[in-house]
Amino acid sequence: ATAVGVIGALQWLFYRTALGRAFRATADDHRTAQLMGIDNRRVYALAMALATAVVAVAGIYLAIRSGIGPSDGPQRLLCAFEAVAIGGLGSLWGTLAGGMILGVAQAVGLWLDPGWGAVSGHLAFLLVVVLRPNGLFPKTRAPAFRVEIGSRASRIAGALVVLLLIAGCSMPFWAEPARLRGLAEFFYVLALAQMWNLLAGYGGMVSIGQQAFVGIGGYT
């Protein structure tokens, strides 16, 4: 009930008030919004305050449900990202639906096996991204033209990757511990490599500070 109330209030704020129009205009094109008299710094500050207030509501329920530690953030953030991606970027009610889908998937996984809770949620997220890259309820309009970013071969390869992931998730039931450990080490190194690919390749971040930190620690 609280989640529905918060989302309803946000929906009203974003689409029925001048502040909401300022939020959306600044997000779409902050330079043009500034030319129209909108103070971008004030809008950013208000958006941060609003986001903090919403997070505080979630934090209250999380504290009632379980303990809280300094390292809990990344896991919660990952679930939040998956819920938004499932529902569709820009869709408030889609985020609610994405969160429910993610929660049900995790609950079903826990019911099948205690170790399958988080994995089932990730698989549900992956399935939606493969079938509906823009999410189930995307807010943005479809462009007048379409850019093809995939082909038949890439879709077949994507389906094979999904099957391999499912097979990999079932390995704890039949594979040897040594093989599982080797694969785990391979995949977390691969994840680190992809992180650097995203930051330096797609994000354009040119920095050797983190690499130097890791290198100095390793050689020391």
C-alpha positions as CSV (number, residue, x, y, z in Angstrom):
1,A,0.0,0.0,0.0
2,T,2.9,2.4,0.8
3,A,4.6,1.6,-2.5
4,V,1.4,2.3,-4.4
5,G,0.9,5.5,-2.5
6,V,4.5,6.7,-3.1
7,I,4.3,5.9,-6.8
8,G,0.9,7.6,-7.1
9,A,2.3,10.7,-5.5
10,L,5.3,10.7,-7.8
11,Q,3.0,10.3,-10.8
12,W,1.0,13.3,-9.8
13,L,4.2,15.3,-9.0
14,F,5.9,14.5,-12.3
15,Y,2.8,15.0,-14.6
16,R,0.6,17.5,-12.8
17,T,2.9,20.1,-11.3
18,A,5.3,22.8,-12.6
19,L,8.1,21.2,-10.6
20,G,7.5,17.8,-12.3
21,R,7.6,19.5,-15.7
22,A,10.9,21.1,-14.7
23,F,12.2,17.7,-13.7
24,R,11.3,16.2,-17.0
25,A,12.5,19.1,-19.1
26,T,15.9,19.1,-17.3
27,A,16.2,15.4,-17.8
28,D,15.4,15.6,-21.5
29,D,17.6,18.7,-22.4
30,H,19.2,20.6,-19.5
31,R,20.6,23.3,-21.7
32,T,17.3,24.2,-23.4
33,A,15.6,24.0,-20.0
34,Q,18.1,26.5,-18.6
35,L,17.4,28.9,-21.6
36,M,13.7,28.7,-20.6
37,G,14.5,30.0,-17.1
38,I,14.9,26.8,-15.2
39,D,17.6,26.7,-12.6
40,N,19.3,23.3,-13.2
41,R,21.2,23.3,-10.0
42,R,18.0,23.9,-8.0
43,V,16.2,21.1,-9.9
44,Y,19.0,18.7,-9.3
45,A,19.1,19.5,-5.6
46,L,15.3,19.0,-5.3
47,A,15.5,15.7,-7.3
48,M,18.2,14.5,-4.9
49,A,16.1,15.5,-1.9
50,L,13.1,13.7,-3.3
51,A,15.0,10.6,-4.1
52,T,16.5,10.6,-0.6
53,A,13.0,10.8,0.9
54,V,11.7,7.9,-1.2
55,V,14.8,5.8,-0.2
56,A,14.1,6.6,3.4
57,V,10.6,5.1,3.1
58,A,12.1,1.9,1.7
59,G,14.8,1.9,4.4
60,I,12.2,1.9,7.1
61,Y,10.6,-1.2,5.7
62,L,14.0,-2.8,5.1
63,A,15.0,-2.2,8.7
64,I,11.8,-3.8,10.0
65,R,12.3,-6.8,7.8
66,S,16.0,-7.5,8.4
67,G,19.3,-6.1,9.7
68,I,21.2,-3.4,7.9
69,G,24.9,-3.3,7.3
70,P,27.4,-1.0,5.4
71,S,27.8,-3.5,2.6
72,D,24.1,-4.0,1.9
73,G,23.9,-1.2,-0.7
74,P,25.3,-2.9,-3.9
75,Q,22.9,-5.9,-3.6
76,R,19.9,-3.6,-3.1
77,L,21.0,-1.4,-5.9
78,L,21.3,-4.3,-8.2
79,C,17.7,-5.5,-7.4
80,A,16.4,-1.9,-7.9
81,F,18.2,-1.7,-11.3
82,E,16.7,-5.0,-12.4
83,A,13.2,-3.9,-11.3
84,V,13.5,-0.7,-13.3
85,A,14.8,-2.5,-16.4
86,I,12.1,-5.1,-16.2
87,G,9.3,-2.5,-15.9
88,G,10.8,-0.1,-18.5
89,L,12.8,3.1,-18.1
90,G,10.7,6.1,-17.2
91,S,7.6,4.1,-16.2
92,L,6.8,4.5,-12.5
93,W,4.1,1.8,-12.5
94,G,6.3,-0.4,-14.7
95,T,8.9,-0.3,-11.9
96,L,6.2,-1.5,-9.4
97,A,5.4,-4.4,-11.8
98,G,9.1,-5.1,-12.3
99,G,9.7,-5.3,-8.6
100,M,6.7,-7.7,-8.1
101,I,8.0,-9.9,-11.0
102,L,11.5,-9.9,-9.5
103,G,10.1,-10.7,-6.0
104,V,7.9,-13.5,-7.2
105,A,10.8,-15.0,-9.2
106,Q,13.1,-15.0,-6.1
107,A,10.3,-16.5,-3.9
108,V,9.8,-19.3,-6.4
109,G,13.5,-19.9,-6.6
110,L,13.7,-20.1,-2.8
111,W,10.8,-22.5,-2.7
112,L,12.6,-24.8,-5.2
113,D,16.0,-24.6,-3.4
114,P,17.5,-22.2,-0.8
115,G,20.4,-21.4,-3.1
116,W,18.2,-20.4,-6.1
117,G,16.5,-17.2,-4.6
118,A,18.7,-14.5,-6.1
119,V,19.6,-16.6,-9.1
120,S,16.0,-16.9,-10.1
121,G,15.5,-13.2,-10.0
122,H,18.6,-12.6,-12.2
123,L,17.3,-15.2,-14.7
124,A,13.9,-13.5,-14.8
125,F,15.6,-10.2,-15.5
126,L,17.8,-11.7,-18.2
127,L,14.7,-13.3,-19.9
128,V,12.9,-10.0,-20.0
129,V,15.9,-8.1,-21.4
130,V,16.3,-10.7,-24.1
131,L,12.7,-10.7,-25.1
132,R,11.8,-7.0,-24.4
133,P,15.0,-4.9,-24.4
134,N,13.0,-1.8,-23.5
135,G,11.2,-3.4,-20.7
136,L,7.6,-4.5,-20.3
137,F,6.1,-1.0,-20.0
138,P,8.5,1.5,-21.5
139,K,7.5,5.1,-21.1
140,T,9.5,6.5,-24.0
141,R,7.8,6.6,-27.5
142,A,9.1,4.4,-30.3
143,P,11.1,6.5,-32.8
144,A,9.9,7.1,-36.3
145,F,12.8,5.1,-37.6
146,R,14.3,1.8,-36.3
147,V,17.9,1.0,-36.0
148,E,18.6,-2.7,-36.3
149,I,21.1,-3.7,-33.6
150,G,20.7,-7.5,-34.0
151,S,20.5,-10.2,-36.6
152,R,19.2,-13.7,-36.8
153,A,22.7,-15.0,-35.9
154,S,22.9,-12.7,-32.8
155,R,19.4,-13.8,-31.6
156,I,20.4,-17.4,-32.0
157,A,23.6,-16.7,-30.1
158,G,21.6,-14.9,-27.4
159,A,19.3,-17.9,-27.0
160,L,22.3,-20.2,-26.7
161,V,23.8,-18.0,-24.0
162,V,20.5,-18.2,-22.0
163,L,20.6,-22.0,-22.3
164,L,24.3,-22.0,-21.2
165,L,23.4,-19.8,-18.2
166,I,20.6,-22.2,-17.2
167,A,23.0,-25.1,-17.5
168,G,25.6,-23.3,-15.5
169,C,23.1,-22.5,-12.7
170,S,22.3,-26.2,-12.5
171,M,25.9,-27.3,-12.1
172,P,25.9,-27.3,-8.3
173,F,23.7,-30.3,-8.5
174,W,26.0,-32.4,-10.6
175,A,29.5,-30.9,-11.1
176,E,32.6,-31.4,-9.0
177,P,33.5,-28.8,-6.5
178,A,36.9,-28.1,-8.1
179,R,35.3,-27.5,-11.5
180,L,32.7,-25.1,-9.8
181,R,35.5,-23.2,-8.1
182,G,37.4,-22.8,-11.4
183,L,34.4,-21.6,-13.2
184,A,33.5,-19.1,-10.4
185,E,37.0,-17.6,-10.6
186,F,36.8,-17.4,-14.4
187,F,33.4,-15.6,-14.3
188,Y,34.3,-13.0,-11.7
189,V,37.5,-12.1,-13.5
190,L,35.3,-11.9,-16.7
191,A,32.9,-9.6,-14.8
192,L,35.8,-7.3,-13.8
193,A,37.0,-7.2,-17.4
194,Q,33.6,-6.2,-18.6
195,M,33.4,-3.5,-16.0
196,W,36.6,-1.9,-17.3
197,N,35.3,-2.4,-20.9
198,L,32.1,-0.4,-20.0
199,L,33.9,2.3,-18.1
200,A,36.9,2.9,-20.4
201,G,35.4,1.6,-23.8
202,Y,31.8,2.7,-23.8
203,G,31.9,5.3,-21.0
204,G,35.1,6.9,-22.2
205,M,36.7,7.1,-18.8
206,V,40.4,7.6,-19.2
207,S,42.0,7.0,-15.9
208,I,44.8,4.7,-14.5
209,G,44.2,5.6,-10.9
210,Q,42.3,2.4,-10.1
211,Q,44.6,0.2,-12.1
212,A,47.6,1.8,-10.3
213,F,46.0,1.2,-6.9
214,V,45.4,-2.5,-7.7
215,G,48.9,-2.9,-9.3
216,I,50.8,-1.3,-6.4
217,G,48.9,-3.5,-3.9
218,G,49.5,-6.6,-5.9
219,Y,53.2,-6.1,-6.4
220,T,53.6,-5.1,-2.8
